[in-house]
């Protein structure tokens, strides 16, 4: 998962939440959130807080959440976890 791009901004947009609102929910400044997002660097604790604030799971914070690539054929496999 380390090489996957975070899709926090898109999740916020889909849920009608501004980055300002998300930052307030996390108890940090919007600029701090934006800087961390641009570097794609968050601790597991912070990812857990972000996921909780957005009402999603940690894997959903990353592009292609629920998708893995078959190591044999290279095809994308979609996994639906309920």
Phi, psi and omega in degrees: 000343186299331182268359181279146179278136175287142181240036181301315182299318180292320178297316177302313180300313181299327182265000179071031181249131177279159175296329176299314179296317179299315179301317178298318178298329181272350181074029179230167177284149178302321181296324177295318177297313181299319179295316179296321179294321181292330177272347180060039184235114177218146173285164177298323178298316181292320177299321178297317179295318180295313179301316179297316181295331180264353180071035178229172175271162180303314180301331179291346178284351183248149177300151180060030176302136181080011180234132173235162178253130179296126181290346182267313185250346179084001180284150176282135177241123181267130181245127179253110182253119179242000000 
